[in-house]
Amino acid sequence: MAKRVAIVGAGVSGLASIKCCLEEGLEPTCFERTSDIRGVWRYTEHVEEGRPSMYKSLVSNTCKEMSAFTDFPFPEDFPVFLPHAKFLEYLRLYTKHFNLWKYIQFQTTVISIKKCPDFLTSGQWDVITETNGKQKSAVFDAVMVCVGLVTEPSLPLNSFPGIDKFNGQYFHSRDYKTPEVFAGKNVLVIGMGNSAVEIAVEATRTAKKVMFSTNKSARVMSRVFDNGYPWDMVFLTRFLTFIRNFLPAHVTGWLIILRENQQLNRANYGVVQKDRSVMGDIVLNEELPGYIFNGKVSVRPSVKKFKGNAVMFKDSQEAEEVDIVVFATGYKPSFPFFDESIIKVENKHASLYKYIFPPRLEKPTLAIIGFLKPFGAVMPLVETQARWVTRIFNGLCKLPPVNKMLKEVNEKKKNKSNWFGYNFDEVLKMDWLVYMDEVASLIGVKPSVRALLRSDPKLALKIFFGPCSPYQYRLVGPGKWDGARNAIMSQWERTLKPMRTRVVDTSTTFVSNLQ
């Protein structure tokens, strides 16, 4: 049974892991290399080595009710989609409320994590850290790695002929902070993810011309969905998830495309999905269609080569002048403090059971938290991972046999198309609700709609037809929270309150049944 747990990183995953350790009677020590709780939500004017970096205008892609930790709703006066400062404020409130500060060792870098000589019997780890230039070694019964996926940038310059002789400026999106850098320039953004689109849109405020180039398409959606409600509160429900996973994959894909095209016919904008049965990148941006419409942003094909101060695109013989190139080409996951015999990253993912446990490890005392790309909010998902992991550490839950874990891992690595439901273009991507229910079932905290129909039918209907908000996973089982029911029943009030800054007469206004 694990007692002392080392946690690497004090971001969203690290904070949740500290709290879950305490709930299970474990002794956490969290190592954070900077001077504050970190993660992607702490903005700094300069890029810091070894930690995520954001641009100044960053806003969350998932709304506050769907992004909350399972037993700690956002304050009701917080905006629906959160600027980074508000998100960080929420994390500070969470850290203070659950008294997590004292378990964090700041300005401490993890240098290496190695098995102890008696690992086969003890499952313990030797963790070497460095603080103010001095190294220290300590033994822990278990380790939770919470470093995320957006630390080490991927900059595939070899794929862009002529970039070494390019006369302009280029940098990775990680280095972008504000649009002043683009003033009066011809800007090219390479990529088709959320960062690429947001930087391209923001560049129009100061740039002379803005283009973005992509060799793939994306699903472009607005954060504002039906009747002006948050997209994820409308889209991520048990009812709709059941329908999507019940239908054949090609039908599911077709219906999703049809629904998305009601907001934006992507073929007209040059961002159409080639394989409609596959879920590619989801880009949440309200401004892009309008900026393409009025010519402030133009969508271009892949780059053929750079030449001097110009770029040539595939299927075109004409060169276009460009001054600044932003490579929004993603990140490379890495675990520099581990030997590859423990965790090896291949094709941007690692072989982990449920995206968490190395299946061949002799003792289940190492967990990777947040090493996945959900179609939904990250915070409740990593918290649910941590709840399961800490119960495995203290012996209340167990992993299946190695052969069963390996079979599941290898099947996921193949990334085969499903006959029903979603298909994803990357191994690390998954259906948020399906994965949450899967891990919650292992803990014993998945809500039963059938049981609730007998005991609390009003709540059952809210859970099945309404948003699958995180509080559902605190209704029953270990860690049950008495405030969960009220949080679910009042979630729409908290969502709408910050918008209702002007009182209006709604007696003749259509009110959505979503509430």
C-alpha positions as CSV (number, residue, x, y, z in Angstrom):
1,M,0.0,0.0,0.0
2,A,1.5,3.3,-1.1
3,K,1.8,6.1,1.5
4,R,4.2,8.8,0.2
5,V,3.3,10.0,-3.2
6,A,5.5,12.3,-5.4
7,I,3.6,14.5,-7.8
8,V,5.4,16.2,-10.7
9,G,3.9,19.6,-11.6
10,A,1.4,21.9,-9.8
11,G,-0.9,22.6,-12.7
12,V,-4.5,21.5,-13.0
13,S,-3.6,17.8,-12.9
14,G,-1.1,18.2,-10.1
15,L,-3.6,20.2,-7.9
16,A,-6.3,17.5,-8.4
17,S,-3.8,14.8,-7.6
18,I,-2.8,16.4,-4.3
19,K,-6.4,16.6,-3.3
20,C,-7.2,13.0,-4.3
21,C,-4.2,11.8,-2.4
22,L,-5.4,13.5,0.7
23,E,-8.9,12.1,0.3
24,E,-7.4,8.6,0.2
25,G,-5.2,9.0,3.2
26,L,-2.0,9.3,1.2
27,E,0.9,11.7,1.8
28,P,1.5,13.9,-1.3
29,T,4.5,16.0,-2.1
30,C,4.2,18.1,-5.2
31,F,7.3,19.4,-7.0
32,E,6.8,22.6,-9.1
33,R,9.8,24.1,-10.9
34,T,8.4,27.6,-10.9
35,S,7.4,30.0,-8.1
36,D,3.6,29.5,-8.4
37,I,0.9,27.1,-9.3
38,R,1.4,26.7,-13.1
39,G,-0.1,24.9,-16.0
40,V,-1.3,26.6,-19.2
41,W,-3.4,29.2,-17.3
42,R,-0.6,31.3,-15.7
43,Y,0.3,34.0,-18.1
44,T,3.9,35.4,-18.2
45,E,5.3,38.1,-20.5
46,H,8.2,35.9,-21.4
47,V,8.4,32.2,-22.3
48,E,9.8,30.1,-19.5
49,E,11.7,27.0,-20.2
50,G,10.1,23.7,-19.3
51,R,6.6,25.1,-18.7
52,P,3.5,25.8,-20.9
53,S,3.2,29.3,-22.4
54,M,0.1,31.1,-23.5
55,Y,-0.8,34.3,-25.4
56,K,-2.4,37.2,-23.5
57,S,-5.9,36.9,-25.0
58,L,-6.4,33.2,-24.3
59,V,-9.9,32.2,-23.3
60,S,-11.1,28.7,-22.4
61,N,-12.7,26.5,-25.0
62,T,-15.0,24.8,-22.6
63,C,-17.5,26.6,-20.4
64,K,-17.2,27.0,-16.6
65,E,-19.9,24.5,-15.7
66,M,-18.3,21.7,-17.8
67,S,-14.8,22.7,-16.8
68,A,-15.2,22.7,-13.0
69,F,-13.7,20.1,-10.7
70,T,-16.4,17.7,-9.6
71,D,-17.0,19.1,-6.1
72,F,-16.1,22.7,-6.6
73,P,-18.2,24.8,-9.0
74,F,-16.9,28.1,-10.4
75,P,-18.2,31.2,-8.7
76,E,-21.5,32.2,-10.3
77,D,-20.3,35.6,-11.3
78,F,-17.4,34.3,-13.4
79,P,-17.9,34.6,-17.2
80,V,-19.2,31.5,-19.1
81,F,-15.9,31.1,-21.0
82,L,-13.0,32.2,-18.9
83,P,-10.0,34.4,-19.7
84,H,-6.8,32.9,-18.3
85,A,-6.7,35.3,-15.3
86,K,-10.2,34.1,-14.2
87,F,-9.2,30.5,-14.7
88,L,-6.1,30.9,-12.6
89,E,-8.1,32.7,-9.9
90,Y,-10.4,29.6,-9.8
91,L,-7.4,27.4,-9.3
92,R,-6.2,29.6,-6.5
93,L,-9.6,29.4,-4.8
94,Y,-9.5,25.6,-5.2
95,T,-6.0,25.4,-3.8
96,K,-6.9,27.5,-0.8
97,H,-10.3,25.9,-0.1
98,F,-8.8,22.4,0.1
99,N,-5.6,23.6,1.8
100,L,-3.3,22.3,-0.9
101,W,-0.5,25.0,-0.8
102,K,1.5,23.4,2.0
103,Y,2.0,20.2,-0.1
104,I,3.8,22.0,-2.9
105,Q,7.5,22.6,-3.1
106,F,8.0,25.5,-5.4
107,Q,11.2,26.3,-7.5
108,T,12.0,22.6,-7.4
109,T,12.8,20.7,-10.6
110,V,12.5,17.0,-10.9
111,I,15.8,15.7,-12.4
112,S,15.2,12.0,-12.5
113,I,12.8,9.3,-11.3
114,K,14.3,5.8,-11.0
115,K,13.2,2.5,-9.6
116,C,14.6,1.7,-6.2
117,P,16.8,-1.4,-6.1
118,D,14.1,-3.4,-4.4
119,F,11.3,-2.2,-6.7
120,L,10.1,-5.7,-7.5
121,T,9.0,-6.0,-3.9
122,S,8.5,-2.4,-2.7
123,G,7.4,-0.6,-5.9
124,Q,9.2,2.4,-4.6
125,W,10.9,5.2,-6.6
126,D,14.0,7.3,-6.1
127,V,13.1,10.9,-7.0
128,I,16.0,13.3,-7.4
129,T,15.1,17.0,-7.3
130,E,17.0,20.3,-7.5
131,T,16.3,23.5,-5.5
132,N,18.5,26.6,-5.8
133,G,21.2,24.5,-7.4
134,K,21.2,21.8,-4.7
135,Q,20.1,18.3,-5.5
136,K,18.2,16.0,-3.1
137,S,17.1,12.4,-3.3
138,A,14.0,11.0,-1.6
139,V,12.2,7.7,-1.8
140,F,8.5,7.6,-2.6
141,D,6.0,4.8,-2.6
142,A,4.3,6.1,-5.8
143,V,4.6,8.8,-8.4
144,M,2.0,10.8,-10.3
145,V,3.3,12.7,-13.4
146,C,1.3,15.8,-14.2
147,V,3.3,17.7,-16.8
148,G,0.7,17.8,-19.6
149,L,1.2,17.9,-23.3
150,V,2.0,21.4,-24.2
151,T,5.6,22.0,-22.9
152,E,8.0,21.0,-25.7
153,P,7.2,22.6,-29.0
154,S,7.2,20.6,-32.3
155,L,8.9,22.6,-35.0
156,P,9.3,20.3,-38.1
157,L,11.5,22.7,-40.1
158,N,12.7,19.8,-42.3
159,S,9.3,19.6,-43.8
160,F,9.5,23.2,-45.2
161,P,12.2,23.5,-47.9
162,G,13.9,26.9,-48.0
163,I,13.1,27.9,-44.4
164,D,16.8,28.0,-43.5
165,K,17.3,30.8,-46.1
166,F,14.1,32.6,-45.4
167,N,14.7,36.3,-45.0
168,G,11.8,37.0,-42.6
169,Q,11.1,36.0,-39.0
170,Y,9.6,32.7,-37.9
171,F,8.8,31.2,-34.5
172,H,6.6,28.6,-32.8
173,S,3.1,29.6,-31.6
174,R,4.4,29.0,-28.0
175,D,6.5,32.2,-28.4
176,Y,3.5,34.3,-29.3
177,K,2.2,36.8,-26.8
178,T,0.4,39.8,-28.4
179,P,-0.4,41.0,-31.9
180,E,1.9,44.0,-31.8
181,V,4.7,41.8,-33.2
182,F,2.7,41.6,-36.5
183,A,2.3,45.4,-37.0
184,G,2.3,46.2,-40.7
185,K,3.6,42.7,-41.7
186,N,2.5,40.0,-44.0
187,V,1.8,37.1,-41.7
188,L,1.6,33.3,-42.4
189,V,0.3,31.0,-39.7
190,I,1.0,27.3,-40.4
191,G,-1.5,24.9,-38.7
192,M,-5.2,24.4,-38.3
193,G,-5.7,24.0,-34.5
194,N,-7.2,26.4,-32.0
195,S,-4.0,28.3,-31.5
196,A,-3.4,28.7,-35.2
197,V,-6.8,30.1,-35.9
198,E,-6.9,32.3,-32.8
199,I,-3.4,33.8,-33.7
200,A,-4.4,34.3,-37.3
201,V,-7.6,36.1,-36.3
202,E,-5.8,38.2,-33.7
203,A,-3.0,39.1,-36.2
204,T,-5.6,40.9,-38.3
205,R,-5.7,43.7,-35.7
206,T,-2.2,44.9,-36.6
207,A,-1.0,43.0,-39.7
208,K,-1.0,44.1,-43.3
209,K,-2.1,40.7,-44.6
210,V,-2.9,37.4,-42.8
211,M,-2.9,33.9,-44.3
212,F,-2.9,30.5,-42.7
213,S,-1.8,27.3,-44.4
214,T,-2.9,23.8,-43.6
215,N,-2.5,20.3,-45.1
216,K,-5.6,19.1,-43.3
217,S,-9.1,20.4,-42.4
218,A,-10.8,20.9,-39.1
219,R,-14.3,21.1,-37.6
220,V,-14.8,24.8,-37.0
221,M,-17.5,25.5,-34.4
222,S,-18.6,28.4,-32.3
223,R,-18.4,28.4,-28.5
224,V,-21.9,29.9,-28.7
225,F,-24.3,27.1,-29.7
226,D,-28.1,26.7,-30.0
227,N,-30.1,29.6,-28.4
228,G,-26.9,31.2,-27.4
229,Y,-25.9,28.5,-24.9
230,P,-22.3,27.1,-24.5
231,W,-21.5,24.5,-27.1
232,D,-20.5,21.8,-24.6
233,M,-23.6,22.1,-22.4
234,V,-25.7,21.4,-25.5
235,F,-23.5,18.9,-27.2
236,L,-22.2,16.8,-24.3
237,T,-25.3,15.1,-22.9
238,R,-25.9,11.4,-22.1
239,F,-28.9,11.4,-24.5
240,L,-26.9,12.8,-27.5
241,T,-23.9,10.6,-26.7
242,F,-26.2,7.5,-26.6
243,I,-27.6,8.5,-30.0
244,R,-24.2,9.2,-31.6
245,N,-22.7,5.9,-30.4
246,F,-25.8,3.9,-31.3
247,L,-25.7,4.9,-35.0
248,P,-23.2,3.6,-37.6
249,A,-20.0,5.7,-37.7
250,H,-20.6,7.1,-41.2
251,V,-24.2,8.2,-40.2
252,T,-22.8,9.8,-37.0
253,G,-20.2,11.6,-39.0
254,W,-22.7,12.8,-41.5
255,L,-25.1,14.1,-38.8
256,I,-22.3,16.0,-37.1
257,I,-21.2,17.5,-40.3
258,L,-24.8,18.5,-41.1
259,R,-25.2,20.1,-37.7
260,E,-21.9,21.9,-37.9
261,N,-22.6,23.2,-41.4
262,Q,-25.7,25.0,-40.1
263,Q,-23.3,27.4,-38.4
264,L,-20.5,27.3,-41.1
265,N,-20.5,25.5,-44.5
266,R,-16.9,24.6,-44.3
267,A,-16.5,23.8,-48.0
268,N,-17.2,27.5,-48.8
269,Y,-14.4,28.5,-46.5
270,G,-11.7,26.0,-47.5
271,V,-11.7,24.0,-44.3
272,V,-13.9,21.1,-45.3
273,Q,-13.4,17.6,-43.7
274,K,-12.3,15.1,-46.3
275,D,-13.1,11.9,-44.3
276,R,-16.5,12.7,-42.7
277,S,-16.4,9.6,-40.5
278,V,-13.3,10.8,-38.6
279,M,-13.2,13.4,-35.9
280,G,-10.3,15.7,-36.6
281,D,-9.3,18.8,-34.7
282,I,-12.1,20.8,-33.2
283,V,-11.6,24.5,-33.7
284,L,-13.8,26.7,-31.5
285,N,-13.8,30.2,-32.9
286,E,-16.6,32.7,-33.5
287,E,-14.6,35.2,-35.5
288,L,-12.9,33.0,-38.2
289,P,-15.9,32.8,-40.6
290,G,-16.4,36.6,-40.6
291,Y,-12.7,37.3,-41.1
292,I,-12.5,34.9,-44.0
293,F,-15.7,36.4,-45.4
294,N,-14.4,40.0,-45.3
295,G,-10.9,39.0,-46.6
296,K,-8.9,39.7,-43.5
297,V,-7.9,36.1,-43.3
298,S,-7.3,33.8,-46.3
299,V,-7.0,30.0,-46.1
300,R,-4.1,28.5,-48.2
301,P,-3.0,24.9,-49.0
302,S,0.3,23.4,-47.8
303,V,3.5,25.2,-48.2
304,K,5.6,24.0,-51.1
305,K,8.8,26.0,-50.2
306,F,10.1,29.3,-49.0
307,K,12.2,31.5,-51.2
308,G,13.8,34.7,-50.0
309,N,11.1,36.7,-48.4
310,A,8.3,34.8,-50.1
311,V,6.3,31.6,-49.8
312,M,5.0,29.3,-52.5
313,F,2.0,27.1,-51.9
314,K,1.2,23.7,-53.4
315,D,-0.9,23.8,-56.6
316,S,0.3,27.4,-57.2
317,Q,3.2,28.8,-59.3
318,E,3.0,32.3,-57.7
319,A,5.1,33.3,-54.7
320,E,3.5,35.5,-52.1
321,E,5.5,37.9,-49.9
322,V,5.6,37.1,-46.2
323,D,7.4,38.7,-43.3
324,I,6.6,36.5,-40.3
325,V,5.8,32.8,-40.1
326,V,4.1,31.3,-37.1
327,F,4.4,27.6,-36.8
328,A,1.3,26.4,-34.8
329,T,2.5,22.8,-35.3
330,G,1.8,21.4,-31.9
331,Y,3.9,19.9,-29.2
332,K,6.1,16.8,-28.6
333,P,5.1,14.8,-25.4
334,S,8.2,13.9,-23.4
335,F,9.2,12.6,-20.0
336,P,12.9,13.7,-19.7
337,F,13.2,12.5,-16.1
338,F,12.4,8.8,-17.0
339,D,14.5,6.2,-18.7
340,E,12.9,4.9,-21.9
341,S,12.6,1.5,-20.3
342,I,9.9,3.0,-18.1
343,I,8.0,5.2,-20.5
344,K,8.8,5.5,-24.2
345,V,7.0,8.0,-26.4
346,E,6.4,6.9,-30.0
347,N,4.3,8.6,-32.7
348,K,3.3,11.2,-30.1
349,H,1.8,8.8,-27.6
350,A,3.0,6.2,-25.1
351,S,1.7,2.7,-24.3
352,L,-0.4,3.3,-21.3
353,Y,-3.4,1.4,-19.9
354,K,-6.4,3.8,-19.8
355,Y,-3.9,6.5,-20.9
356,I,-2.5,6.3,-17.3
357,F,-0.5,3.1,-16.3
358,P,2.5,1.5,-18.0
359,P,1.1,-2.0,-18.3
360,R,4.4,-3.9,-18.0
361,L,5.5,-2.2,-14.8
362,E,5.9,-4.8,-12.1
363,K,4.1,-2.7,-9.5
364,P,1.3,-0.2,-10.3
365,T,2.9,2.7,-8.5
366,L,3.4,5.1,-11.5
367,A,0.6,7.0,-13.1
368,I,0.6,9.6,-15.9
369,I,-2.2,12.1,-15.4
370,G,-3.6,14.2,-18.3
371,F,-1.8,12.4,-21.2
372,L,-4.7,12.5,-23.6
373,K,-6.8,14.8,-25.8
374,P,-10.5,14.7,-24.8
375,F,-13.3,16.1,-26.8
376,G,-14.4,18.1,-23.8
377,A,-13.1,19.7,-20.6
378,V,-9.7,18.5,-19.2
379,M,-10.1,19.4,-15.5
380,P,-12.9,17.0,-14.4
381,L,-11.3,14.3,-16.5
382,V,-7.8,14.5,-14.9
383,E,-9.5,14.7,-11.5
384,T,-11.4,11.5,-12.3
385,Q,-8.1,9.8,-13.4
386,A,-6.5,10.9,-10.1
387,R,-9.4,9.6,-8.0
388,W,-9.0,6.2,-9.6
389,V,-5.2,6.2,-9.4
390,T,-5.1,7.1,-5.7
391,R,-7.5,4.2,-4.9
392,I,-5.2,1.9,-6.7
393,F,-2.2,3.2,-4.8
394,N,-3.9,2.5,-1.5
395,G,-5.1,-0.9,-2.5
396,L,-8.9,-0.2,-2.8
397,C,-8.9,-0.8,-6.6
398,K,-6.8,-3.1,-8.7
399,L,-5.6,-3.3,-12.2
400,P,-6.4,-6.2,-14.5
401,P,-3.8,-8.8,-15.5
402,V,-0.9,-7.6,-17.7
403,N,-2.1,-9.5,-20.8
404,K,-5.5,-7.8,-20.6
405,M,-4.0,-4.4,-20.2
406,L,-1.6,-5.0,-23.1
407,K,-4.4,-6.2,-25.3
408,E,-6.4,-3.0,-24.8
409,V,-3.3,-0.8,-25.2
410,N,-2.3,-2.5,-28.5
411,E,-5.9,-2.2,-29.8
412,K,-5.9,1.6,-29.1
413,K,-2.5,2.0,-30.8
414,K,-4.0,0.6,-34.0
415,N,-6.6,3.4,-33.9
416,K,-9.0,1.3,-35.9
417,S,-12.3,2.7,-37.1
418,N,-15.3,1.8,-35.1
419,W,-18.5,0.5,-36.7
420,F,-20.5,2.8,-34.4
421,G,-20.0,6.2,-32.8
422,Y,-17.0,8.4,-33.2
423,N,-13.8,7.7,-35.0
424,F,-10.7,9.8,-34.1
425,D,-7.7,10.7,-36.2
426,E,-5.2,10.3,-33.2
427,V,-4.7,7.7,-30.6
428,L,-4.8,10.3,-27.7
429,K,-8.2,11.6,-28.7
430,M,-11.3,10.2,-27.2
431,D,-15.0,10.8,-26.5
432,W,-15.1,12.7,-23.3
433,L,-18.2,11.3,-21.8
434,V,-17.5,7.7,-22.7
435,Y,-14.0,7.9,-21.1
436,M,-15.3,9.7,-18.0
437,D,-17.9,7.0,-17.5
438,E,-15.4,4.2,-18.1
439,V,-13.0,5.4,-15.4
440,A,-15.9,6.4,-13.1
441,S,-17.2,2.9,-13.3
442,L,-13.8,1.6,-12.1
443,I,-14.1,3.8,-9.0
444,G,-17.8,3.2,-8.4
445,V,-18.9,6.8,-9.0
446,K,-20.8,6.6,-12.3
447,P,-24.3,7.7,-11.8
448,S,-27.2,5.3,-12.6
449,V,-30.0,7.0,-14.5
450,R,-32.1,3.9,-14.0
451,A,-31.8,3.9,-10.2
452,L,-32.4,7.7,-10.1
453,L,-35.6,7.3,-12.1
454,R,-37.0,5.4,-9.1
455,S,-35.6,7.6,-6.3
456,D,-35.2,11.0,-7.9
457,P,-36.8,11.2,-11.3
458,K,-36.4,15.0,-11.7
459,L,-32.6,14.6,-11.2
460,A,-32.5,11.6,-13.5
461,L,-34.0,13.5,-16.4
462,K,-31.5,16.4,-15.8
463,I,-28.7,13.9,-15.9
464,F,-29.8,12.1,-19.0
465,F,-31.1,15.0,-21.2
466,G,-29.1,17.9,-19.7
467,P,-25.4,18.6,-19.8
468,C,-23.1,15.9,-18.4
469,S,-21.6,18.3,-15.9
470,P,-18.8,17.1,-13.6
471,Y,-20.9,17.1,-10.5
472,Q,-22.7,13.9,-11.7
473,Y,-19.6,12.0,-10.6
474,R,-20.0,13.1,-7.0
475,L,-23.6,11.8,-6.5
476,V,-22.7,8.3,-5.4
477,G,-19.8,6.1,-4.3
478,P,-16.4,7.0,-2.8
479,G,-16.0,10.8,-2.4
480,K,-19.7,11.5,-2.6
481,W,-20.4,15.2,-2.2
482,D,-23.6,16.4,-0.6
483,G,-23.7,19.5,-2.8
484,A,-23.7,17.5,-6.1
485,R,-27.5,17.4,-6.6
486,N,-27.9,21.1,-6.0
487,A,-24.9,21.9,-8.3
488,I,-26.6,20.0,-11.1
489,M,-30.0,21.5,-10.6
490,S,-28.7,25.1,-10.5
491,Q,-26.0,24.8,-13.2
492,W,-28.0,26.9,-15.7
493,E,-28.6,29.7,-13.2
494,R,-24.8,29.9,-12.7
495,T,-24.3,29.8,-16.5
496,L,-26.7,32.6,-17.2
497,K,-26.1,34.9,-14.2
498,P,-23.0,36.7,-15.5
499,M,-24.8,37.6,-18.7
500,R,-27.9,39.0,-17.1
501,T,-26.5,42.4,-16.4
502,R,-29.7,44.1,-17.8
503,V,-33.1,43.1,-16.6
504,V,-35.6,42.4,-19.4
505,D,-39.2,41.2,-19.6
506,T,-39.1,37.5,-20.6
507,S,-42.8,36.9,-20.4
508,T,-43.2,36.7,-24.2
509,T,-39.7,35.4,-24.9
510,F,-39.1,31.8,-26.0
511,V,-37.3,30.0,-23.1
512,S,-35.3,26.9,-24.1
513,N,-36.3,23.6,-22.5
514,L,-32.6,22.9,-21.9
515,Q,-33.0,24.6,-18.6
